[in-house]
Structure formats: C-alpha cells, structure tokens
Amino acid sequence: MSTHRDTLRALTEARPARLDPDTPPVDPSTITAYPRDSREAARHLPTRRLVLAGGALAAVAAVGVTVAVRPGTAPPRSGTGPGTSAVAAPTSAADWLLVAAESSATAAHRSGRYWVLRHEEGGRDRPALVVEQWLATVDRLASTAYFRDPAGGTWTPRAMRGHTAANNFLLAGEGRSARTLAALPARPDQLRTALLAWYARTGHLDGDQSEFLFYCASALVLNLPVGPEIRSAAYRMLAGVPGITALGRVTDATGRTGVAVAISHRGDGGALGQTRLIIDPATGTALAEERWTDGVRSSYTALLAAGWSDADLPDAADLH
C-alpha cells in the first residue's frame, strides 16, 4: 500500500554488492529498475550545493547550479539548535501535526529540472546506505541514483531504468509526474478525497484507509516535490486520520531529535508492526520514516537533504 515502501524495496535491490559482503551479488539487470509492486520520492540557484545533516554545506558537483534544501531539512543532530527548543509540547498526534502544518506553510515554493533527494536507508538485517537520487521532472531527461557507504568513500552511479518525468514520483500506488503532484489540492479535505479516489482505483477497497492515508501523507511531507501549501495540507489531513498516535520526542537512526507520530497494526503472526513519521514541528520538516516490529526498529529512511536543481546530472566523482 505504501508508495514509500516501493522505493525502499527498489533501493534495497539496487544496493552495491560490496556493501552486503555476506549476500550474493545483485543481478545487474535488476539494479534501479522501476518498482513493479505498487503497494509498498534545492531550489535552483547559481551554484550546486547540498545541505546535509548537522547544517554543513557540501559541494555535490562542479560549479553550475545549486541544490538548496527545504527549510529545516538538515537540523542539528543534537536537537538543540534553532527550530527545536522553542516549541511547546502538545499532547496528541493531531496537535503535533497541526504545529508542523503551520510551520511548513511558510516555506518558499520553487521548481526545477531535477528533484534531488539524499537520504540514508538501512535496517536490522543490512548495513546502512546513503542514496542520492536525481529525479527528472522534464521529458527526455535521464534519472540517476548514486550510492555510498555512510562512512564515506566512492559514489556508485546507477541509471534508474523505467523512470521518466511522467512516473518518477510514487504516490498512492502509482508513479506520477511532478506536474500531477503540483496539481493536488491544498485543502486537507479535498486532498483526502483525491487520494481516496486513487485508492479506489487500486482495487484495495477492503484495505485499511487509515494506513493508506498515513503512507501517502508521509511520502508527501518526506520525499515528494510538492509546494508548502500541499505539504501543510498533508499534515492537516493526517491530523484527522483515526488511529494515529503520538510517541513524543524521539531520536532517529542518524541521531537527530524530533517528534514521532505512528500508525500500528498486527501482522498475521501476531507481531506488532508500527510505522513512525519523525518530524521537526518547528520547521514542518519530516526527518525520517521508520518501521518497527515488536518494539525493534527493523528499517528506516532518514532524509538528509531535498531540493531542486537545474543542473545536468553530476559525475559520481563530483559528489561529496
């Protein structure tokens, strides 16, 4: 059901084999192929840069065009910097989400030829991996993912086969264009209606609508190229979804402090599964999505940076 899970599966299959020494090499034909199972995404300035966790600036390619992140995308790891200390402590998930909605609505709206994401993903049974995706929003431009160990080292580029400007962004079970996402309603009730209309077309009418809306909202605020009005509407929509619980302040897998809201379910074997969305409510920035099973973090995706670029695809050697 979760489009974000689709992306995680595709990236997991695309891991360079050297980062999984105890597993067989990945078949090159499957690397960065477009996800098939749809149940389980810097602003343009004069030079290309990417803001990473901790507030540091790092050049990611030769001077040309800048990638600037959404406000708050790179909060201090300690959780004591701007945007974390002055927030009152609401008691419910809805209250936290409404605080985030209010904060995110003030961000500037931009666009570009590429939507650029850098995130760290990992899990209990596999080592972590940093992935930078350059996702085209213009027809006939290629999309590429770059992979690296979190400790550093050489980036490995992989073409994202099957990805085009028309389907680069997974939401509600299908690949969609940046233009389609930009046309989503900026009112929470209308956004919910639009997403549920897509839900009905998937044929999963007997599924859990609350989970579906949670995963859609999580994708919209975490990794999809939408404007601040839609991001704010996604938070407000999520605040009205039944079954969402507040977990209070938590630390994500990369050591950053935020506030978590979650949705839980029981698996067929009785295990308690939980998906957490971790946010910085002062900036409206989503920091991470994590999957937990019986109280143990099983996998995660931590957003390190996100933004627009009008540059050409960088060479792997130019990324830092």
VMD Tcl script that draws the C-alpha trace (Angstrom):
set ca {
  {0.00 0.00 0.00}
  {2.82 2.38 0.80}
  {4.49 4.03 -2.15}
  {7.41 4.80 0.11}
  {7.86 1.08 0.70}
  {8.08 0.60 -3.07}
  {11.01 2.99 -3.19}
  {12.70 1.25 -0.25}
  {12.38 -2.12 -1.98}
  {13.85 -0.79 -5.24}
  {16.76 0.85 -3.42}
  {17.42 -2.26 -1.36}
  {17.61 -4.35 -4.53}
  {19.95 -1.76 -6.02}
  {22.49 -1.86 -3.19}
  {26.08 -2.24 -4.41}
  {27.16 -5.81 -3.61}
  {30.26 -4.62 -1.77}
  {28.04 -3.24 0.98}
  {26.48 -6.67 1.56}
  {29.53 -8.97 1.79}
  {27.50 -11.88 3.18}
  {24.95 -11.92 0.37}
  {25.22 -12.97 -3.29}
  {25.92 -10.20 -5.82}
  {22.89 -8.36 -7.13}
  {21.84 -9.18 -10.67}
  {22.79 -6.06 -12.67}
  {19.58 -6.35 -14.66}
  {17.55 -5.58 -11.52}
  {19.53 -2.57 -10.38}
  {17.42 0.59 -10.07}
  {14.63 -0.97 -12.11}
  {11.33 0.79 -11.68}
  {9.37 -0.78 -8.79}
  {6.72 -3.21 -10.06}
  {4.72 -3.84 -6.87}
  {2.84 -0.63 -6.26}
  {1.59 -1.44 -2.80}
  {4.65 -0.78 -0.93}
  {10.16 10.19 -3.60}
  {17.12 22.84 -3.91}
  {15.85 25.17 -5.18}
  {17.60 26.39 -8.39}
  {20.28 28.97 -7.53}
  {23.60 29.99 -9.14}
  {25.75 27.08 -7.86}
  {25.06 23.43 -6.98}
  {25.23 22.57 -3.29}
  {23.51 20.20 -0.95}
  {22.86 20.86 2.72}
  {23.50 17.79 4.86}
  {22.53 16.80 8.38}
  {24.10 18.99 11.02}
  {23.80 22.11 8.92}
  {27.06 21.61 6.99}
  {27.34 22.68 3.36}
  {28.98 20.35 0.87}
  {29.51 20.78 -2.87}
  {27.95 17.89 -4.74}
  {29.20 18.65 -8.24}
  {31.16 21.11 -10.31}
  {30.01 24.71 -10.03}
  {26.94 25.23 -12.17}
  {23.59 25.17 -10.42}
  {22.66 24.94 -6.75}
  {20.53 22.48 -4.88}
  {19.20 24.20 -1.77}
  {17.18 22.17 0.66}
  {13.75 22.74 2.11}
  {13.91 24.80 5.28}
  {14.73 22.59 8.23}
  {15.80 19.59 6.15}
  {19.12 19.45 7.95}
  {18.53 20.07 11.66}
  {21.34 19.81 14.22}
  {21.90 16.23 15.37}
  {21.74 17.29 18.99}
  {18.19 18.55 18.62}
  {19.14 21.72 20.48}
  {19.54 24.10 17.57}
  {17.05 26.54 16.06}
  {13.66 25.01 15.43}
  {13.67 22.58 18.35}
  {13.97 24.42 21.64}
  {11.13 26.93 21.40}
  {8.30 24.52 20.64}
  {5.64 23.86 23.23}
  {4.80 20.23 23.90}
  {1.37 19.25 22.54}
  {-0.02 16.02 23.91}
  {-1.76 14.45 20.90}
  {-0.66 13.35 17.44}
  {-3.16 15.76 15.88}
  {-1.72 18.68 17.85}
  {1.84 17.87 16.79}
  {0.80 17.51 13.16}
  {-1.05 20.82 13.20}
  {2.05 22.52 14.60}
  {4.09 21.01 11.75}
  {1.44 22.08 9.23}
  {1.60 25.67 10.42}
  {5.40 25.69 10.27}
  {5.71 24.09 6.84}
  {3.25 26.52 5.24}
  {5.81 29.35 5.42}
  {8.39 27.71 3.14}
  {9.09 29.15 -0.29}
  {7.83 27.33 -3.39}
  {10.32 26.54 -6.17}
  {10.75 24.14 -9.09}
  {13.48 22.84 -11.40}
  {14.56 20.25 -13.94}
  {15.52 17.76 -11.24}
  {14.19 16.94 -7.79}
  {17.24 15.87 -5.77}
  {17.00 13.69 -2.67}
  {19.75 12.47 -0.41}
  {18.80 10.00 2.29}
  {20.22 7.22 4.42}
  {18.40 3.91 4.48}
  {19.15 0.80 6.43}
  {17.72 -1.94 8.56}
  {18.25 -4.52 11.24}
  {19.47 -7.11 8.72}
  {21.55 -4.96 6.40}
  {24.14 -2.17 6.64}
  {23.15 1.43 6.05}
  {23.50 3.07 2.66}
  {23.41 6.71 1.56}
  {21.48 7.30 -1.66}
  {21.29 10.47 -3.72}
  {18.59 10.45 -6.42}
  {18.37 12.91 -9.29}
  {14.78 12.56 -10.49}
  {13.92 14.28 -13.75}
  {10.83 16.47 -13.98}
  {11.32 17.31 -17.68}
  {10.67 14.93 -20.56}
  {13.66 13.10 -22.09}
  {15.96 13.81 -19.15}
  {17.55 10.73 -17.57}
  {17.26 9.96 -13.85}
  {20.15 8.52 -11.85}
  {20.77 7.25 -8.32}
  {24.14 7.40 -6.59}
  {25.06 5.05 -3.71}
  {27.67 5.33 -0.98}
  {28.56 3.90 2.40}
  {27.55 6.35 5.19}
  {31.17 6.38 6.36}
  {32.22 7.90 3.04}
  {34.08 6.59 0.03}
  {33.29 6.44 -3.66}
  {29.81 7.07 -5.03}
  {28.43 4.39 -7.38}
  {26.03 5.71 -10.06}
  {23.17 3.61 -11.41}
  {20.74 4.65 -14.13}
  {17.12 4.42 -12.96}
  {15.63 2.28 -15.70}
  {11.97 2.85 -16.44}
  {11.91 6.19 -14.61}
  {10.71 9.16 -16.63}
  {9.37 12.60 -15.87}
  {5.89 11.11 -16.22}
  {6.29 8.45 -13.50}
  {9.25 9.41 -11.32}
  {7.30 10.01 -8.12}
  {5.45 7.21 -6.37}
  {2.23 8.16 -4.62}
  {-0.92 6.15 -3.91}
  {0.35 3.07 -5.70}
  {1.47 4.63 -8.99}
  {4.36 6.57 -10.46}
  {3.31 10.16 -11.11}
  {4.77 13.32 -12.57}
  {5.84 16.43 -10.68}
  {3.11 18.29 -12.57}
  {0.46 15.87 -11.27}
  {1.69 16.30 -7.72}
  {1.70 20.09 -8.08}
  {-1.97 19.94 -9.06}
  {-3.02 18.19 -5.85}
  {-5.49 20.15 -3.71}
  {-4.06 22.35 -0.97}
  {-7.09 21.85 1.28}
  {-6.94 18.83 3.64}
  {-10.47 17.58 2.90}
  {-10.00 17.87 -0.85}
  {-6.57 16.24 -0.66}
  {-8.07 13.32 1.24}
  {-10.81 12.97 -1.37}
  {-8.29 12.99 -4.23}
  {-6.08 10.38 -2.58}
  {-9.01 8.11 -1.73}
  {-10.18 8.33 -5.35}
  {-6.77 6.93 -6.35}
  {-7.13 4.35 -3.58}
  {-10.44 3.18 -5.03}
  {-8.83 2.71 -8.44}
  {-6.18 0.38 -6.99}
  {-8.89 -2.15 -6.16}
  {-7.86 -2.41 -2.49}
  {-11.26 -1.37 -1.19}
  {-11.03 -3.87 1.65}
  {-7.71 -2.45 2.83}
  {-7.02 -0.04 5.66}
  {-7.76 3.53 4.58}
  {-6.00 4.96 7.62}
  {-2.76 3.19 6.71}
  {-3.13 4.27 3.10}
  {-3.57 7.93 4.07}
  {-0.69 7.71 6.57}
  {1.69 6.41 3.91}
  {0.52 8.98 1.35}
  {0.92 11.86 3.80}
  {4.32 10.56 4.86}
  {5.51 10.48 1.23}
  {4.17 13.98 0.57}
  {5.96 15.55 3.52}
  {9.13 13.44 3.40}
  {10.31 12.96 -0.16}
  {7.94 14.21 -2.86}
  {8.34 17.52 -4.75}
  {5.28 19.41 -3.61}
  {4.88 23.01 -2.53}
  {4.47 24.19 1.06}
  {0.70 24.53 0.74}
  {0.29 20.86 -0.23}
  {2.78 19.74 2.38}
  {0.88 21.68 5.03}
  {-2.41 20.19 3.79}
  {-0.92 16.70 4.07}
  {-0.06 17.31 7.72}
  {-3.55 18.68 8.40}
  {-5.16 15.75 6.61}
  {-3.07 13.31 8.64}
  {-4.14 15.05 11.85}
  {-7.70 13.90 11.11}
  {-6.86 10.28 10.31}
  {-8.04 7.86 13.02}
  {-5.53 5.54 14.62}
  {-2.53 7.90 14.58}
  {-0.72 8.06 17.92}
  {1.84 10.47 19.35}
  {5.11 8.99 20.62}
  {6.62 12.26 21.82}
  {10.25 13.21 21.32}
  {12.45 10.50 19.82}
  {15.87 10.12 18.23}
  {16.04 8.84 14.67}
  {18.56 6.33 13.33}
  {21.02 9.10 12.44}
  {20.92 10.68 15.91}
  {18.58 13.60 15.20}
  {15.86 14.58 17.65}
  {12.27 15.05 16.51}
  {8.69 14.22 17.39}
  {7.18 10.92 16.20}
  {3.64 10.05 15.20}
  {2.83 6.48 14.28}
  {0.30 4.02 12.97}
  {0.31 0.41 14.16}
  {-1.09 -2.92 13.01}
  {-0.92 -6.59 13.93}
  {0.66 -8.95 11.45}
  {-0.71 -12.38 10.58}
  {1.73 -13.93 13.07}
  {0.68 -11.59 15.86}
  {3.72 -9.31 15.66}
  {3.05 -5.63 16.33}
  {4.15 -3.55 13.37}
  {4.48 0.20 13.59}
  {5.42 2.88 11.07}
  {6.73 6.13 12.52}
  {6.94 9.53 10.89}
  {9.51 11.69 12.67}
  {9.21 15.44 12.20}
  {10.69 18.71 13.39}
  {7.45 20.53 14.24}
  {9.12 23.93 14.46}
  {10.06 23.86 10.77}
  {7.48 21.42 9.43}
  {10.29 19.22 8.11}
  {9.88 15.46 8.02}
  {13.13 13.88 9.19}
  {12.56 10.16 8.77}
  {10.18 7.27 8.33}
  {10.91 4.15 10.36}
  {9.40 0.66 10.51}
  {9.34 -1.07 13.90}
  {8.39 -4.66 14.77}
  {7.63 -5.64 18.37}
  {9.47 -2.58 19.64}
  {12.60 -3.02 17.49}
  {13.50 -0.76 14.56}
  {13.56 -3.04 11.52}
  {14.24 -0.48 8.77}
  {14.37 3.25 8.21}
  {14.77 6.05 5.71}
  {16.29 9.27 7.06}
  {16.08 12.33 4.84}
  {19.40 14.18 4.70}
  {18.57 16.78 2.05}
  {15.98 17.55 -0.60}
  {15.59 20.29 -3.18}
  {15.52 21.44 -6.78}
  {18.27 21.76 -9.37}
  {18.50 22.99 -12.95}
  {21.95 21.42 -13.38}
  {22.85 18.44 -15.54}
  {23.37 15.06 -13.90}
  {26.64 15.19 -11.94}
  {29.53 12.78 -12.35}
  {29.89 10.46 -9.38}
  {33.41 11.79 -8.80}
  {31.99 15.29 -8.23}
  {29.65 14.26 -5.40}
  {30.78 14.77 -1.82}
}
mol new
graphics top color blue
foreach p $ca { graphics top sphere $p radius 0.5 }
foreach p [lrange $ca 0 end-1] q [lrange $ca 1 end] { graphics top cylinder $p $q radius 0.2 }
display resetview
